[in-house]
């Protein structure tokens, strides 16, 4: 008798997946919903906010002028000077020269240790040290006495230091020099993140150190430098409110604070300042997102996903050919 041998494996029973319960999530959502409702209720019902008064005054021409001439202009100028000087200090920190390394370390140590509000007050009062700033030969009076000349004057021009080192310029120097201390460490970390073999290969091709840094190292280091630089820019935008201590008249927070004090009710204008800084910071966050995406091309999960999709497309179109490049 012939026997039929079947080698058919029985199918396993389907898995009965039971979703995991997360009661803590629903409790946290309920708590957050209650808190959000309470916050919205306070915003809508508390008369101390004085929304009509706030919106009538937060767009006044002096406020807009202070936002443009003070907050935004100071942020741009301070960041440009801070990034440029910070890059120079970072290169000094990585130099083989021990003197340059020591000077750069002392710079970063000092300006990262002193709070910015203290630096603003310090630079705002530098006129106490020198009454006038002039160009010429120092100690000309003492030099003339050595040669018997009583009225030797070897200086050309000059100006009152209290007029120069005050207001916008004093605030710019304090914020930019402080920012350079932080940017130096950011740029140094970005440069050190690049594989040393890149520099060695560039030197083997005959490129100088300056060309290697500018064409090979810095373009790759930007992926690491850009995100913290964006955070520093946002922090600088907010730190411009400290210019009220110098004081800088044409500045956003100074103008809003002046409106509140003029009517003896500063709280609504403090809320207006929060709204202004939230709006400006949101714009910077959008710009930071696109800049980071630009310099992150070729790295991370997005690149791997694109390569995977290209491989699947190549297999479907070419019958299992190689991965498209």
BELZI-V490325 format. One record per residue. N is the residue number from 1. SS is DSSP state (2 for helix, 1 for strand, 0 for the rest). PHI is phi in whole degrees, 0 to 359 (999 if undefined). Layout:
n=N ss=SS phi=PHI
n=N ss=SS phi=PHI
This chain:
n=1 ss=0 phi=999
n=2 ss=0 phi=269
n=3 ss=0 phi=249
n=4 ss=0 phi=274
n=5 ss=0 phi=259
n=6 ss=0 phi=252
n=7 ss=0 phi=242
n=8 ss=0 phi=265
n=9 ss=0 phi=280
n=10 ss=0 phi=290
n=11 ss=0 phi=291
n=12 ss=0 phi=290
n=13 ss=0 phi=294
n=14 ss=0 phi=297
n=15 ss=0 phi=288
n=16 ss=0 phi=265
n=17 ss=0 phi=280
n=18 ss=0 phi=253
n=19 ss=0 phi=299
n=20 ss=0 phi=285
n=21 ss=0 phi=279
n=22 ss=0 phi=231
n=23 ss=2 phi=294
n=24 ss=2 phi=297
n=25 ss=2 phi=296
n=26 ss=2 phi=294
n=27 ss=2 phi=295
n=28 ss=2 phi=295
n=29 ss=2 phi=296
n=30 ss=2 phi=296
n=31 ss=2 phi=296
n=32 ss=2 phi=296
n=33 ss=2 phi=296
n=34 ss=2 phi=296
n=35 ss=2 phi=296
n=36 ss=2 phi=296
n=37 ss=2 phi=296
n=38 ss=2 phi=296
n=39 ss=2 phi=295
n=40 ss=2 phi=296
n=41 ss=2 phi=297
n=42 ss=2 phi=294
n=43 ss=2 phi=297
n=44 ss=2 phi=272
n=45 ss=2 phi=252
n=46 ss=0 phi=282
n=47 ss=2 phi=284
n=48 ss=2 phi=291
n=49 ss=2 phi=290
n=50 ss=0 phi=52
n=51 ss=2 phi=300
n=52 ss=2 phi=296
n=53 ss=2 phi=298
n=54 ss=2 phi=297
n=55 ss=2 phi=287
n=56 ss=2 phi=288
n=57 ss=2 phi=249
n=58 ss=0 phi=282
n=59 ss=0 phi=245
n=60 ss=0 phi=297
n=61 ss=2 phi=304
n=62 ss=2 phi=297
n=63 ss=2 phi=291
n=64 ss=2 phi=297
n=65 ss=2 phi=296
n=66 ss=2 phi=294
n=67 ss=2 phi=294
n=68 ss=2 phi=280
n=69 ss=2 phi=280
n=70 ss=2 phi=258
n=71 ss=2 phi=293
n=72 ss=2 phi=290
n=73 ss=2 phi=297
n=74 ss=2 phi=294
n=75 ss=2 phi=299
n=76 ss=2 phi=295
n=77 ss=2 phi=294
n=78 ss=2 phi=295
n=79 ss=2 phi=289
n=80 ss=2 phi=298
n=81 ss=2 phi=293
n=82 ss=2 phi=295
n=83 ss=2 phi=293
n=84 ss=2 phi=296
n=85 ss=2 phi=293
n=86 ss=2 phi=297
n=87 ss=2 phi=295
n=88 ss=2 phi=296
n=89 ss=2 phi=293
n=90 ss=2 phi=296
n=91 ss=2 phi=295
n=92 ss=2 phi=299
n=93 ss=2 phi=295
n=94 ss=0 phi=266
n=95 ss=0 phi=287
n=96 ss=0 phi=280
n=97 ss=0 phi=281
n=98 ss=2 phi=294
n=99 ss=2 phi=292
n=100 ss=2 phi=296
n=101 ss=2 phi=297
n=102 ss=2 phi=292
n=103 ss=2 phi=296
n=104 ss=2 phi=294
n=105 ss=2 phi=294
n=106 ss=2 phi=297
n=107 ss=2 phi=298
n=108 ss=2 phi=296
n=109 ss=2 phi=298
n=110 ss=2 phi=289
n=111 ss=2 phi=282
n=112 ss=2 phi=272
n=113 ss=2 phi=271
n=114 ss=0 phi=271
n=115 ss=0 phi=298
n=116 ss=2 phi=292
n=117 ss=2 phi=294
n=118 ss=2 phi=291
n=119 ss=2 phi=297
n=120 ss=2 phi=297
n=121 ss=2 phi=294
n=122 ss=2 phi=294
n=123 ss=2 phi=290
n=124 ss=2 phi=291
n=125 ss=0 phi=242
n=126 ss=2 phi=294
n=127 ss=2 phi=297
n=128 ss=2 phi=293
n=129 ss=0 phi=285
n=130 ss=0 phi=229
n=131 ss=0 phi=284
n=132 ss=1 phi=224
n=133 ss=1 phi=247
n=134 ss=1 phi=229
n=135 ss=1 phi=260
n=136 ss=1 phi=152
n=137 ss=0 phi=274
n=138 ss=0 phi=289
n=139 ss=0 phi=57
n=140 ss=2 phi=293
n=141 ss=2 phi=294
n=142 ss=2 phi=294
n=143 ss=2 phi=294
n=144 ss=2 phi=292
n=145 ss=2 phi=295
n=146 ss=2 phi=293
n=147 ss=0 phi=257
n=148 ss=0 phi=78
n=149 ss=0 phi=256
n=150 ss=0 phi=277
n=151 ss=0 phi=237
n=152 ss=0 phi=283
n=153 ss=0 phi=226
n=154 ss=0 phi=246
n=155 ss=1 phi=232
n=156 ss=1 phi=241
n=157 ss=1 phi=66
n=158 ss=1 phi=153
n=159 ss=1 phi=205
n=160 ss=1 phi=291
n=161 ss=2 phi=293
n=162 ss=2 phi=292
n=163 ss=2 phi=282
n=164 ss=2 phi=279
n=165 ss=0 phi=270
n=166 ss=0 phi=206
n=167 ss=0 phi=67
n=168 ss=2 phi=298
n=169 ss=2 phi=294
n=170 ss=2 phi=297
n=171 ss=2 phi=295
n=172 ss=2 phi=296
n=173 ss=2 phi=297
n=174 ss=2 phi=296
n=175 ss=2 phi=290
n=176 ss=2 phi=292
n=177 ss=2 phi=293
n=178 ss=2 phi=293
n=179 ss=2 phi=295
n=180 ss=2 phi=298
n=181 ss=2 phi=296
n=182 ss=2 phi=284
n=183 ss=2 phi=294
n=184 ss=2 phi=299
n=185 ss=2 phi=289
n=186 ss=2 phi=294
n=187 ss=2 phi=294
n=188 ss=2 phi=298
n=189 ss=2 phi=296
n=190 ss=2 phi=294
n=191 ss=2 phi=294
n=192 ss=2 phi=289
n=193 ss=0 phi=283
n=194 ss=0 phi=280
n=195 ss=0 phi=302
n=196 ss=2 phi=302
n=197 ss=2 phi=299
n=198 ss=2 phi=296
n=199 ss=2 phi=292
n=200 ss=2 phi=295
n=201 ss=2 phi=294
n=202 ss=2 phi=294
n=203 ss=2 phi=295
n=204 ss=2 phi=295
n=205 ss=0 phi=277
n=206 ss=0 phi=96
n=207 ss=0 phi=282
n=208 ss=0 phi=283
n=209 ss=2 phi=294
n=210 ss=2 phi=293
n=211 ss=2 phi=293
n=212 ss=2 phi=297
n=213 ss=2 phi=293
n=214 ss=2 phi=282
n=215 ss=2 phi=259
n=216 ss=2 phi=248
n=217 ss=2 phi=281
n=218 ss=2 phi=297
n=219 ss=2 phi=302
n=220 ss=2 phi=281
n=221 ss=2 phi=286
n=222 ss=2 phi=299
n=223 ss=2 phi=299
n=224 ss=2 phi=270
n=225 ss=2 phi=280
n=226 ss=2 phi=297
n=227 ss=2 phi=302
n=228 ss=2 phi=292
n=229 ss=2 phi=293
n=230 ss=2 phi=298
n=231 ss=2 phi=296
n=232 ss=2 phi=294
n=233 ss=2 phi=295
n=234 ss=2 phi=295
n=235 ss=2 phi=297
n=236 ss=2 phi=294
n=237 ss=2 phi=302
n=238 ss=2 phi=287
n=239 ss=2 phi=288
n=240 ss=2 phi=296
n=241 ss=2 phi=296
n=242 ss=2 phi=289
n=243 ss=2 phi=295
n=244 ss=2 phi=295
n=245 ss=2 phi=276
n=246 ss=0 phi=283
n=247 ss=0 phi=260
n=248 ss=0 phi=251
n=249 ss=0 phi=290
n=250 ss=0 phi=276
n=251 ss=0 phi=211
n=252 ss=2 phi=301
n=253 ss=2 phi=293
n=254 ss=2 phi=299
n=255 ss=2 phi=292
n=256 ss=2 phi=295
n=257 ss=2 phi=296
n=258 ss=2 phi=295
n=259 ss=2 phi=296
n=260 ss=2 phi=296
n=261 ss=2 phi=288
n=262 ss=2 phi=293
n=263 ss=0 phi=255
n=264 ss=0 phi=58
n=265 ss=0 phi=212
n=266 ss=0 phi=282
n=267 ss=2 phi=301
n=268 ss=2 phi=302
n=269 ss=2 phi=284
n=270 ss=2 phi=292
n=271 ss=2 phi=293
n=272 ss=2 phi=298
n=273 ss=2 phi=297
n=274 ss=2 phi=300
n=275 ss=2 phi=296
n=276 ss=2 phi=297
n=277 ss=2 phi=292
n=278 ss=2 phi=296
n=279 ss=2 phi=294
n=280 ss=2 phi=294
n=281 ss=2 phi=294
n=282 ss=2 phi=297
n=283 ss=2 phi=297
n=284 ss=2 phi=294
n=285 ss=2 phi=295
n=286 ss=2 phi=296
n=287 ss=2 phi=297
n=288 ss=2 phi=297
n=289 ss=2 phi=299
n=290 ss=2 phi=290
n=291 ss=2 phi=292
n=292 ss=2 phi=297
n=293 ss=2 phi=295
n=294 ss=2 phi=293
n=295 ss=2 phi=278
n=296 ss=0 phi=265
n=297 ss=0 phi=297
n=298 ss=0 phi=95
n=299 ss=0 phi=228
n=300 ss=2 phi=85
n=301 ss=2 phi=291
n=302 ss=2 phi=297
n=303 ss=2 phi=293
n=304 ss=2 phi=298
n=305 ss=2 phi=294
n=306 ss=2 phi=295
n=307 ss=2 phi=296
n=308 ss=2 phi=295
n=309 ss=2 phi=294
n=310 ss=2 phi=295
n=311 ss=2 phi=295
n=312 ss=2 phi=296
n=313 ss=2 phi=294
n=314 ss=2 phi=293
n=315 ss=2 phi=294
n=316 ss=2 phi=288
n=317 ss=2 phi=274
n=318 ss=2 phi=251
n=319 ss=0 phi=70
n=320 ss=0 phi=92
n=321 ss=0 phi=288
n=322 ss=0 phi=287
n=323 ss=0 phi=285
n=324 ss=0 phi=291
n=325 ss=0 phi=243
